Amino acid sequence: MAELEAGSISMAAGGGGRLRNALSGMLCAFALLLIGVLAFSIRLFSVIKYESVIHEFDPYFNYRVTQFLSKSGIYEFWNWFDDRTWYPLGRVIGGTVYPGLTLTAGTIWWLLNSLNIPLSVETVCVFTAPIFSANASWATYLLTKEAKGHGAGLMAATILAMVPSYISRSVAGSYDNEAVAIFALIFTFYLYVKTLNTGSLFYATLNALSYFYMVSFSSKMFRIATSFRKFFTLYCISAFQVCSWGGYTFIINLIPMHVLLCIVTGRYSSRLYVAYAPLVVLGTLLAALVPVVGFNAVLTSEHFASFLVFIILHVVALVYYIKGLLTPRLFKVAMTFVLTVGLALCLAVVAILAALVASSPTKGWSGRSLSLLDPTYASKYIPIIASVSEHQPPTWPSYFMAINVLAFLVPAGIISCFLPLSDASSFSVLYLVTSVYFSGVMVRLMLVLAPAVCILSGIALSEAFNVLTRSMKFQRPISDDTLPTAGDSTPGSSSTATITTSTKNANIKKEKMGTISKERSSKKSRKETELVGSSPVRPEKEEKLCVLPSEASAMGILFLIMLCGLYVIHCVWAAAEAYSAPSIVLTSRSHDGLHVYDDFRESYAWLRHNTEVDDKVASWWDYGYQTTAMANRTVIVDNNTWNNTHIATVGTAMSSPEKGAWEIFNSLDVKYVLVVFGGLIGYPSDDINKFLWMVRIGGGEFPHIKEQDYLRDGNYRVDAQGTPTMLNCLMYKLCYYRFAETDGKGFDRARRYEIGRKHFKLTHFEEVFTTQHWMVRIYKLKPQKNRVRGKLKLKLKSSSKTSLMRKGAGKKNPWQ
């Protein structure tokens, strides 16, 4: 009877455990659903406050490419030669673009239209970023769960859903590569850690495909089909489609660093081999299929670290394999041989790599990679990279704006990762350390820092809430009569919290194993009770470490809730005010209310309706993508910045006097010149403030352009103290032409002083359009005068007059 009763009790306990697990799973799924809704909805302020419109500059190119893909199909996309950009050179789109974002949005658009949901391509592009923000939050949960459990995963996912650093790049309308790439980055890390924990080759293969998602997408895997069967095959494969972002090199360097760290610290296992080897082999082969990457996957220095660690991993695996076969004595002999041969092979590989690297002027590194390793490299040698604002180092206020109070939680999360240290937690710490360094070099890479900060902050908050709530739960009054003495050895003298914790851990282990017998578990429980009771000093120490006074626990919980509340308020403000306004439509507030400046779309609409289809428009490269997408006109340079000489030519024209600039633009078949000017309304990001970068980039290719000629005592000025070279260059004239007529003084509100040269005329350009607030000004090149024909007429006229005079001199006047 006793056995039957015990069996029924254990069955009831097992049923209760299964019910509890099912309920917790349902609650976890519901929480994840709410987190996804939060991540999506907090990014809709731009649509609610303004309208459904594409933001910034690069997203307009992505939108234009997606339009072409949806109309023409994948094969035409891969072979698309765009003659409306980089005139007269053009650009091969399929071979110079990371296609993951375009293919992802194209698949979503095709799926919705197949389900009779007729959304436009623009609408799909606007909402792609919020959708993948929810996916990124779920991927963060999966990654953090592998390191510290479900509670930490839910907390990290909630934090990532609202972190301002990620919101800045994923609001509705921000149709850029990072919107999808951050999800792919986190999901790749999750699959790597999952493989590391399980040793499953299935997850290792998925990891390689997810890495492929960060690199590119095979043309054979995507096709706009008309049959459901073709589409179903397409959609299944596109779940692992690729990539979007050149930041994939961060993955292929961070994972090898973690593998090397595991080997050095003696944590090598077969799971580590399974997690890394397929990633290098399959990932490299798949990455080479992407046209924009190609053989760079094996020839550039960014990928060499992964190959070197791949060799080291195999050497270590061989050593462990031999150790299992040989005796200790033979193992020493074999080790000597293996190390000798391995060292020779490594030296040979290093020599080959050194020879390949030495043959490259940049040692095999790209310009952006060199600027990460040496923050001063771009400013010295590549001004086109240094001229981009998002490539500048961040300031401390930028960090506070991007992660807010999370900066104070990260150290606690690092400490929690070491208690205890696992492969997953060590990867999280390494991810944080590397991303902190790179974010300090380039403000754009604060986006890569955001997931690491959210993971560590989620771990810290989860552990803190666990300790504080456990203290509230197991709190008991402690008096002098109840304190254990040195002679107490009975179980009753031990800490209730310690016994409860031990029993809870034992139950968790029992549920996980599932094969431990009832007798062994009861013996283990008795043994733990005896051990706890026989050591009177240890329980007292554990109680002081694990259980806090109720007042302190309550205050700690209230403090954490207040901290989380401040974080939520900051995130909502950042999403609603700081990052919701599209750059294509500007707003400002003053004492008389809200002002909206829609000058950019006004100017592009004028170009679209008042110029010929084949007309060429010259501007600084910042506005190339928007001009091509919104005005549908051919541009000389755009935001791709692949040809530094072409950009330097435009910079030289803007820096030259009017006649020299006209000759340069005329040689490029330019008919219109567009400049952005903020002097009337105080817009600081105009071409006058960008002008020195035009001078530096132009001077890098054409030595007669010197920056010193545009500076007065080292200061850049456009007032009366400006240099003659500055006050006579084309950029100054196109921006300030007729500007003094607005207020009679020519006061520049962006620079806060009165301009130097006010009244002048244009001889080779004519103003054809200026927007309402003078933000965009468009000029047309005047046609060249036919001077040769005029001189010929004058010559003929003078010669005929001379001949007539000669004839008249030979005749006699009849009236005389």
ROGUTI-212286 format. One record per residue (C-alpha): residue in three letters; x, y, z. Coordinates in steps of 0.25 Angstrom, whole numbers, plus 5000, padded with zeros to 4 digits. Layout:
BEGIN
ALAXYZ...
END
This chain:
BEGIN
MET500050005000ALA501150095003GLU501850074990LEU500450094983GLU500250224990ALA501650274987GLY501450234973SER500150314972ILE500750434979SER501950434969MET500950424957ALA500150534962ALA501450614964GLY501850584950GLY500550624944GLY500550754952GLY501950774947ARG501550754932LEU500350844935ARG501250954941ASN502150944929ALA501050954919LEU500551074926SER501851144927GLY502051114912MET500751174908LEU501051304917CYS502451314910ALA501851304896PHE500851404900ALA501951494906LEU502751484893LEU501551524885LEU501351644893ILE502851674891GLY502651664876VAL501451754876LEU502251854885ALA503451854875PHE502551874863SER501651984869ILE502752074875ARG503252094862LEU502052144855PHE502152284861SER502652334848VAL501452284840ILE500452334850LYS501052474852TYR501452494837GLU501152394826SER501552264820VAL502852314813ILE504252264811HIS505252324820GLU506752374818PHE507552354806ASP507952204804PRO506552154806TYR506152224793PHE507152144785ASN506652014792TYR505252054789ARG505552074774VAL506251944773THR505151874780GLN504151934770PHE505051884758LEU505051744764SER503551734766LYS503351784752SER504451714744GLY504751584752ILE506051534758TYR506851504745GLU506651644740PHE507051694754TRP508351614754ASN508751674740TRP508151814742PHE509151924737ASP508652054742ASP508952164732ARG508252274741THR509352274751TRP510852304751TYR510752364737PRO511452344727LEU511952214734GLY510652154739ARG510552044749VAL510351894749ILE509351874760GLY509351724762GLY510851714764THR510951834773VAL509851824783TYR509551734795PRO508151674791GLY507651624804LEU506751744807THR506151754793LEU505951604792THR505251604806ALA504351714803GLY504051664789THR503651524795ILE502751594805TRP502051674794TRP501851554785LEU501251474796LEU500251584800ASN499851604786SER499651454784LEU498751454796ASN497951564789ILE498451674799PRO498851784789LEU499851864796SER500851954788VAL502351924788GLU502552054795THR501552014807VAL502351884808CYS503651954808VAL503152054819PHE502751944829THR503851844826ALA504751904837PRO503651894848ILE503351754844PHE504851704845SER504951784858ALA503951684864ASN504751574858ALA506051624864SER505351634878TRP504951484877ALA506351444873THR506951524885TYR506051434894LEU506551314887LEU508051354889THR507951404903LYS507151274907GLU508251194903ALA509151264912LYS508351294925GLY506951234923HIS505551284919GLY505451394929ALA506651464924GLY506251444910LEU504951504912MET505551624919ALA506651644908ALA505551634897THR504751744903ILE505951834905LEU506351814890ALA504951844885MET505051984891VAL506552014891PRO506752154884SER507952114876TYR507252004869ILE505952094867SER506852194860ARG507052104849SER505752024848VAL504552124849ALA503452114839GLY504052164826SER505552134829TYR505652034818ASP507152014819ASN508051884820GLU508151894835ALA506651874837VAL506851724833ALA508251704836ILE508151724851PHE507151614852ALA508051524843LEU509251564852ILE508551524865PHE507951394859THR509351344854PHE509951364868TYR508751284874LEU508951174864TYR510451174867VAL510151164882LYS509051064880THR510050974873LEU511050994883ASN510150954894THR509550834887GLY510550784877SER509550774866LEU509950774852PHE508550814848TYR508750944855ALA510150964850THR509550954836LEU508451054839ASN509551144845ALA510351144832LEU509051174824SER508751284834TYR510151344831PHE509851334817TYR508651424820MET509651524825VAL510451514812SER509551504800PHE508451424793SER508651324781SER507951364768LYS507551214767MET506751224780PHE505851334776ARG504851354765ILE503551434763ALA502751314759THR501251304756SER501051164761PHE500751134775ARG501751014775LYS502851104771PHE502451214781PHE502451114792THR503851064789LEU504351204788TYR503751244801CYS504351124808ILE505651154803SER505551304805ALA505451274820PHE506951264819GLN507251364809VAL508351454810CYS508851574813SER508751704814TRP509951764820GLY511451774818GLY511551764833TYR511551614832THR513051624834PHE512751644848ILE512151504849ILE513251434842ASN514251504852LEU513551494865ILE513151344864PRO514651304862MET515051394873HIS514151314882VAL514551184877LEU516051224880LEU515651264894CYS515051134897ILE516251064892VAL517251144900THR516351134913GLY516250984911ARG514850974907TYR514950894894SER513950794891SER513350724879ARG512150814880LEU513150934878TYR513650864865VAL512250834860ALA511850984863TYR513051044855ALA513550954844PRO512250954836LEU512051104837VAL513451124831VAL513251024820LEU511851044816GLY511751194819THR513051224811LEU512451154799LEU511151214800ALA511751354802ALA512551334789LEU511251324781VAL510851464784PRO511351554773VAL511651664782VAL512551574790GLY513051474780PHE514551434783ASN514651534793ALA514151434803VAL515551364802LEU516451474797THR516251594807SER516851604820GLU515551614827HIS515351464825PHE516751414828ALA516551404843SER515351304841PHE516251214833LEU517451224843VAL516551184854PHE515951074845ILE517351014844ILE517651024859LEU516350954862HIS516750834853VAL518050824860VAL517450824874ALA516450724869LEU517550634864VAL518250644877TYR517050604885TYR516750484876ILE518150434877LYS518150454892GLY516950354892LEU517750254884LEU519150254890THR519750224903PRO520350344911ARG521750314906LEU521450294892PHE520550424893LYS521750504896VAL522450454884ALA521250474875MET521050614881THR522450654878PHE522250614863VAL520850674862LEU521350804868THR522550804859VAL521750774846GLY520650874850LEU521550984853ALA522250964840LEU520850964833CYS520451094840LEU521751164837ALA521551124822VAL520051174822VAL520451304829ALA521551324819ILE520651304808LEU519651404814ALA520651504817ALA521151494802LEU519651514798VAL519451634807ALA520751704804SER520351704789SER519251794793PRO519451944795THR518451934807LYS518951804812GLY517751734807TRP516751814816SER515651904811GLY515652054814ARG514452034825SER515151924832LEU516452004832SER515752114838LEU515252024849LEU516551974853ASP517252114851PRO516152224854THR517052324848TYR517252254835ALA516052304828SER516352454831LYS517752434826TYR517552354813ILE516052334810PRO515252474812ILE514052414805ILE513852314817ALA514252424827SER513252514821VAL512052434825SER511452474838GLU511152334843HIS512552294841GLN513052394852PRO513352344866PRO512252364876THR512152454888TRP511752414902PRO510352484900SER510152394888TYR510352264897PHE509352314907MET508352354896ALA508552214890ILE508552124902ASN508152214913VAL508152144927LEU508552014921ALA509952064922PHE509852044937LEU509251904936VAL510351844927PRO511451824938ALA510451744946GLY510151664934ILE511651634932ILE511751584946SER510551494945CYS511151434932PHE512251384941LEU511351314951PRO511551214946LEU512351234933SER511851154921ASP512151154906ALA510851234903SER511151334914SER512551354910PHE512151384896SER511151494901VAL512351554908LEU513251554896TYR512151604887LEU511951724897VAL513451754898THR513751754883SER512451834880VAL512851934890TYR514151964883PHE513551974869SER512452064874GLY513552154880VAL514152164866MET512952194857VAL511552244862ARG510852154852LEU511352024859MET510552064872LEU509551984865VAL510351864866LEU510551894881ALA509051904884PRO508751754884ALA509951724893VAL509551834903CYS508151774903ILE508551634905LEU509551674917SER508451764923GLY507351664922ILE508251564929ALA508551664940LEU507151704942SER506651554942GLU507651514952ALA507351634961PHE505851614961ASN506151464964VAL506951494976LEU506051604981THR504751524979ARG505351404985SER505751484997MET504351534999LYS503851394997PHE504751315007GLN504851435017ARG504751395032PRO504951475044ILE506351455050SER506551465065ASP507651425075ASP506851305079THR506751245065LEU508151265061PRO508951135059THR510051105069ALA511251035067GLY510750905074ASP509450905066SER509450785056THR508050755054PRO507350785041GLY506450885048SER507550985051SER507851005036SER507351115027THR505951095022ALA506351175009THR507551085007ILE506750955009THR505651004999THR506651044989SER507350914990THR506050834988LYS505650924977ASN506950894970ALA506850744972ASN505450754966ILE505950824954LYS507050724952LYS506050614953GLU505150664943LYS506250684933MET506850544935GLY505550464935THR506250334938ILE506750354953SER506050254962LYS505150284974GLU506150224983ARG507350294978SER506650424979SER506250404993LYS507650364997LYS508150494990SER507150574998ARG507550515011LYS508950535008GLU508750675005THR507950695017GLU509050625026LEU510150715019VAL509350835022GLY509150805036SER510550755039SER511150885035PRO510650995044VAL511451115039ARG511151095024PRO509651115024GLU509851245032LYS510751295021GLU509851255010GLU508651315016LYS509351445017LEU509751435002CYS508451384996VAL507451455005LEU507351605008PRO506451675018SER505051695013GLU505251845014ALA506451845005SER505751744996ALA504551834994MET505451964992GLY506251884982ILE505051844974LEU504451984974PHE505752044970LEU505851944958ILE504351974954MET504652124954LEU505952094946CYS505152014936GLY504052124936LEU505052234933TYR505652144921VAL504252124915ILE503952274916HIS505252314909CYS505052204898VAL503652254895TRP504152394894ALA505252354885ALA504352274876ALA503252394876GLU504152514875ALA505652484872TYR505552374861SER504152384855ALA504352514846PRO504752474832SER505952544826ILE505152574813VAL504152654821LEU504652744832THR503952814843SER504252914854ARG503552984865SER503453124869HIS502653224877ASP501553224866GLY501453074865LEU501952954856HIS502652984843VAL502752874832TYR503852894821ASP503552804809ASP504552864800PHE505252734796ARG504052674790GLU503652804784SER504952814776TYR504952674771ALA503452684766TRP503952814759LEU505052734752ARG504152614749HIS503152704742ASN503952824736THR505152754730GLU505452654719VAL505552504722ASP506952494718ASP507452624725LYS508652604734VAL508652664748ALA509852694756SER509852704771TRP510752664783TRP510652514785ASP509752514797TYR508552544788GLY508852454777TYR507852334781GLN506752434784THR506852504771THR506852374763ALA505752314771MET504752434772ALA505152514760ASN505452404751ARG506652474745THR508052434742VAL509152474752ILE510652484752VAL510952434766ASP510152364777ASN510252304790ASN510952184786THR512252254786TRP512952144778ASN513752244769ASN514552344777THR515052414764HIS513652444759ILE513252494772ALA514552584773THR514152634759VAL512852684764GLY513552744777THR514552814768ALA513452874760MET512752924772SER514052984777SER514453054764PRO514053184759GLU512853194751LYS513453184737GLY514353064741ALA513152994747TRP512353014735GLU513452954726ILE513452834736PHE511952814736ASN511852834721SER512852724718LEU511952634727ASP510752674719VAL510052734731LYS508852824729TYR508452854743VAL509152874756LEU508452854769VAL508952914783VAL508352904797PHE508453034804GLY507953054819GLY508353204821LEU506953254821ILE506253164831GLY507553124839TYR507652974833PRO509052934837SER509252814828ASP509352894815ASP510452894804ILE511153014810ASN511452934823LYS511852814815PHE512752894805LEU514052874812TRP513852724809MET513652754794VAL514952834795ARG515752714802ILE515152604793GLY515452694780GLY516852734785GLY517152584787GLU517052564772PHE517352694766PRO518552764773HIS518152904769ILE516952904779LYS517652934792GLU516852944805GLN517653064810ASP517153154799TYR515753144805LEU516153174820ARG516553304826ASP517553284838GLY517053134838ASN515553174840TYR514553144830ARG513653274827VAL512753324817ASP512553464823ALA513353584820GLN514653514825GLY514453404815THR515653384805PRO515453424790THR515553284786MET514353244795LEU513553364791ASN513753334776CYS513453184776LEU512253124769MET511653074782TYR511653214789LYS511053274776LEU509953174775CYS509553174789TYR509553324792TYR509053374778ARG507953484781PHE508053444796ALA508253584800GLU506953624794THR506153544805ASP506453634816GLY507353744810LYS508553694818GLY508853554814PHE508853494828ASP509153344829ARG508353284840ALA509053154839ARG510453214841ARG509953334849TYR510653444842GLU510453534830ILE511053484817GLY512253554810ARG511953564796LYS510453604794HIS510153664780PHE510753584768LYS510253534755LEU510353394749THR510953384735HIS510953234732PHE509753184740GLU508353234741GLU507353214753VAL506153124748PHE505553084762THR505653114776THR504753044786GLN503853124796HIS504853124808TRP506053134799MET506553004803VAL506752944789ARG507253034778ILE507352984763TYR508153054753LYS508253024738LEU509553034730LYS509453144719PRO509753094705GLN511153124700LYS511153244691ASN511553214676ARG512753314676VAL513453254664ARG512253284655GLY512153424661LYS513553454658LEU513453394644LYS512253484641LEU513053604646LYS514153564637LEU513353554625LYS512653684627SER513953754629SER514553694617SER513353724608LYS513453874613THR514853884610SER514653824596LEU513553924593MET514454034597ARG515553994588LYS514553984576GLY514054114579ALA515354174579GLY515654124565LYS514354184559LYS514154334556ASN513054404563PRO512054444552TRP511554564560GLN512854624561
END
